[in-house]
Amino acid sequence: MSGLDRNTPWASAFADELARAGVREICVAPGSRSTPLVLAFAMHGSFRLRVHLDERSLGFFALGIGKASGVPAVGITTSGTAAANLFPAVIEASHGETPLLVLTADRPHRMRDGDANQAIDQLRLFGPFVREFFDVAPPALEGPALRHLRSLAGRAVASAVGAPAGPVHLNFPFDQPLEPIGSVELPTRFEQTHPRAALGRPESVPYVDVTPRRPQVGAAELDLLEERLRAARRPLLVAGPA
């Protein structure tokens, strides 16, 4: 696939899978390294993009969307200190059990540990405050790689809306050129050979079931609770989120 842009189709497959999972709101802070991600979401047609000049404001805006809707918004930043500015919102999302997807662009692996403010170590940047962290593989326009990327998108949403809900961090390494070059469409032959990798599952079905899994109280537990309440002389009920 020489002469074919790898970054944009790779990011587009990920964006497509998030759309299938019900994600619609994208918050973007300007930056060159995140260009493939921003273009992918902008070109898809299913998302509402909001541009924020400050990453900290972006984080809290995305957090508010998640609180109001129960569906994670996506926050996209370039590499380095831009990503670190999302830390306050990530902590709030973690403790508030609010779904949030954080996508940080990164240098390719060979350019990491460069002792520069835009080449900091972004692996597990948010520590224990995220439900999941994924260091996404470098773009590869191969059937197994794209299928894995699509499943990764679904797993990220499932973790964000799970029990308990919370933030999920995905780190995307992109090499230059970051802007599209040549064709951004996958070859027809590739789509025919690897249809689910290139186009996803039929009828817009997501790769991974993202139905929130909430704790269920069984009939036996309810009967036991009723029995103990009836037997109690002065019962005190303490209720809260699971």
C-alpha positions as CSV (number, residue, x, y, z in Angstrom):
1,M,0.0,0.0,0.0
2,S,2.8,2.4,-0.9
3,G,1.7,6.0,-1.4
4,L,-1.4,5.5,0.8
5,D,-1.9,7.6,3.8
6,R,-1.9,5.4,6.9
7,N,-2.7,7.8,9.7
8,T,-6.1,9.0,8.4
9,P,-7.7,5.6,7.6
10,W,-6.4,4.3,10.9
11,A,-8.0,7.1,12.9
12,S,-11.1,6.9,10.7
13,A,-11.7,3.3,11.6
14,F,-11.5,4.2,15.3
15,A,-13.8,7.1,14.9
16,D,-16.3,5.0,12.9
17,E,-16.4,2.4,15.7
18,L,-17.0,5.1,18.4
19,A,-20.0,6.3,16.3
20,R,-21.4,2.8,16.2
21,A,-21.1,2.7,20.0
22,G,-23.2,5.9,20.3
23,V,-20.5,8.5,20.9
24,R,-21.4,11.9,19.4
25,E,-19.6,14.7,21.2
26,I,-16.0,15.6,20.4
27,C,-14.0,18.2,22.2
28,V,-10.7,19.3,20.4
29,A,-7.8,21.4,21.4
30,P,-5.6,22.6,18.5
31,G,-2.3,20.8,17.9
32,S,-0.4,19.3,15.0
33,R,0.2,15.8,16.3
34,S,-3.5,15.1,16.8
35,T,-4.3,16.1,13.2
36,P,-5.2,12.5,12.0
37,L,-7.7,12.1,14.9
38,V,-9.3,15.5,14.4
39,L,-9.7,15.0,10.6
40,A,-11.1,11.5,11.1
41,F,-13.9,12.7,13.4
42,A,-14.6,15.8,11.3
43,M,-14.9,13.8,8.1
44,H,-17.1,11.1,9.5
45,G,-20.3,13.1,9.7
46,S,-21.8,11.6,12.9
47,F,-20.1,13.8,15.4
48,R,-20.4,17.3,16.8
49,L,-17.0,18.9,17.1
50,R,-16.2,21.7,19.5
51,V,-12.8,23.5,19.4
52,H,-11.3,24.7,22.7
53,L,-8.3,26.9,23.0
54,D,-7.4,25.6,26.5
55,E,-7.0,21.9,27.3
56,R,-8.2,22.3,30.9
57,S,-11.4,23.9,29.8
58,L,-11.8,21.2,27.2
59,G,-11.6,18.5,29.9
60,F,-14.3,20.0,32.1
61,F,-16.5,20.7,29.1
62,A,-16.3,17.1,28.1
63,L,-16.9,16.1,31.7
64,G,-20.1,18.1,31.8
65,I,-21.4,16.4,28.6
66,G,-20.8,13.0,30.2
67,K,-22.5,14.0,33.4
68,A,-25.6,15.3,31.6
69,S,-26.0,12.5,29.0
70,G,-24.4,9.4,30.5
71,V,-22.6,9.0,27.2
72,P,-18.8,9.7,27.1
73,A,-17.6,12.7,25.3
74,V,-14.2,12.5,23.6
75,G,-11.4,14.9,24.5
76,I,-8.6,15.1,22.0
77,T,-5.2,16.8,22.7
78,T,-1.8,16.9,21.0
79,S,1.2,15.4,22.8
80,G,3.2,16.5,25.8
81,T,2.0,19.1,28.3
82,A,-1.3,19.5,26.5
83,A,-2.3,16.0,27.6
84,A,-1.3,16.7,31.2
85,N,-3.7,19.6,31.3
86,L,-6.6,17.1,31.3
87,F,-5.6,15.7,34.6
88,P,-8.0,17.7,36.8
89,A,-11.0,16.6,34.6
90,V,-9.8,13.0,34.6
91,I,-9.7,13.0,38.4
92,E,-13.2,14.5,38.6
93,A,-14.5,12.0,36.2
94,S,-13.0,9.1,38.2
95,H,-14.3,10.2,41.5
96,G,-17.7,11.3,40.1
97,E,-18.1,8.0,38.1
98,T,-18.6,10.0,34.9
99,P,-17.9,8.5,31.5
100,L,-15.1,10.2,29.5
101,L,-12.8,9.2,26.7
102,V,-9.4,10.9,26.5
103,L,-7.5,10.5,23.2
104,T,-3.9,11.8,23.4
105,A,-1.7,12.0,20.3
106,D,1.9,11.0,20.8
107,R,5.3,10.8,19.1
108,P,6.1,7.5,17.4
109,H,7.9,5.0,19.6
110,R,11.4,5.9,18.3
111,M,10.9,9.5,19.3
112,R,9.9,8.9,22.9
113,D,12.1,9.9,25.9
114,G,13.4,12.9,24.0
115,D,13.6,15.1,27.1
116,A,11.3,17.7,25.6
117,N,8.0,19.1,26.8
118,Q,6.2,17.7,23.8
119,A,7.8,14.3,24.2
120,I,7.0,13.4,27.8
121,D,6.2,9.9,28.9
122,Q,2.4,9.6,28.3
123,L,2.1,5.9,29.1
124,R,-0.4,5.6,32.0
125,L,-0.1,9.4,32.4
126,F,-3.3,9.5,34.5
127,G,-2.3,6.7,36.8
128,P,-5.0,5.0,38.8
129,F,-7.6,7.6,37.9
130,V,-8.6,5.9,34.6
131,R,-10.7,2.8,34.3
132,E,-8.5,1.6,31.4
133,F,-5.4,2.7,29.6
134,F,-4.6,1.6,26.0
135,D,-1.3,2.4,24.3
136,V,-2.6,2.1,20.8
137,A,-0.4,0.4,18.2
138,P,1.2,2.5,15.4
139,P,-1.1,2.8,12.3
140,A,-1.0,-0.4,10.2
141,L,-3.4,-0.9,7.3
142,E,-3.7,-4.7,7.8
143,G,-6.8,-6.7,8.4
144,P,-6.0,-8.0,11.9
145,A,-4.6,-4.6,13.1
146,L,-7.8,-2.7,12.0
147,R,-10.1,-5.4,13.5
148,H,-8.2,-5.1,16.8
149,L,-8.4,-1.3,16.6
150,R,-12.2,-1.4,16.2
151,S,-12.6,-3.8,19.1
152,L,-10.4,-1.5,21.2
153,A,-12.8,1.4,20.5
154,G,-15.7,-0.7,21.7
155,R,-13.8,-1.9,24.8
156,A,-13.0,1.7,25.7
157,V,-16.6,2.8,25.5
158,A,-17.7,-0.2,27.5
159,S,-15.2,0.5,30.2
160,A,-16.2,4.2,30.3
161,V,-19.9,3.5,30.8
162,G,-19.4,0.3,32.9
163,A,-19.9,-0.1,36.6
164,P,-18.4,2.1,37.9
165,A,-18.3,4.5,35.0
166,G,-15.3,6.7,34.5
167,P,-12.5,8.0,32.3
168,V,-10.6,5.9,29.8
169,H,-7.3,7.0,28.2
170,L,-6.1,6.0,24.8
171,N,-2.6,7.1,23.6
172,F,-2.2,7.3,19.8
173,P,1.4,7.4,18.3
174,F,1.4,9.1,14.9
175,D,4.4,9.6,12.6
176,Q,4.8,12.3,10.0
177,P,3.4,13.4,7.7
178,L,0.4,14.1,9.9
179,E,-1.7,15.7,7.2
180,P,-3.3,13.4,4.6
181,I,-1.1,12.4,1.6
182,G,-2.3,10.6,-1.4
183,S,-5.5,8.6,-1.0
184,V,-7.2,8.5,2.4
185,E,-9.5,5.7,1.2
186,L,-8.7,2.1,1.6
187,P,-8.2,0.3,-1.7
188,T,-11.3,-1.5,-3.0
189,R,-9.4,-4.8,-3.0
190,F,-8.6,-4.4,0.6
191,E,-12.2,-3.7,1.5
192,Q,-13.2,-6.9,-0.4
193,T,-10.5,-9.0,1.3
194,H,-11.0,-7.6,4.8
195,P,-14.6,-6.2,4.9
196,R,-15.0,-6.1,8.6
197,A,-11.6,-4.5,9.2
198,A,-12.2,-1.8,6.6
199,L,-16.0,-1.2,6.9
200,G,-16.9,-2.7,10.3
201,R,-19.7,-5.2,11.0
202,P,-22.8,-5.1,8.8
203,E,-25.7,-2.9,9.6
204,S,-23.6,-0.5,11.8
205,V,-23.3,-3.1,14.5
206,P,-20.4,-2.3,16.9
207,Y,-17.5,-4.7,17.2
208,V,-18.0,-4.9,21.0
209,D,-21.2,-4.8,23.0
210,V,-21.1,-1.6,24.9
211,T,-24.3,-2.1,26.9
212,P,-23.7,-0.8,30.5
213,R,-23.5,-3.6,33.0
214,R,-25.2,-2.5,36.2
215,P,-25.4,-4.6,39.4
216,Q,-28.6,-6.5,39.5
217,V,-30.4,-7.4,42.8
218,G,-31.9,-10.9,42.6
219,A,-35.2,-12.0,44.1
220,A,-33.5,-13.9,46.9
221,E,-31.7,-10.8,48.0
222,L,-34.9,-8.8,48.0
223,D,-36.8,-11.4,50.0
224,L,-34.0,-11.4,52.6
225,L,-34.1,-7.6,52.8
226,E,-37.9,-7.7,53.3
227,E,-37.6,-10.3,56.0
228,R,-35.0,-8.4,57.9
229,L,-36.9,-5.1,57.6
230,R,-40.0,-6.8,59.0
231,A,-38.0,-8.2,61.9
232,A,-36.3,-5.0,62.7
233,R,-37.7,-2.9,65.6
234,R,-36.2,0.4,64.4
235,P,-34.6,-0.1,61.0
236,L,-32.2,2.4,59.4
237,L,-31.8,2.4,55.6
238,V,-28.6,3.7,54.1
239,A,-28.8,3.9,50.2
240,G,-26.3,5.1,47.6
241,P,-24.9,4.3,44.2
242,A,-23.4,0.8,43.7
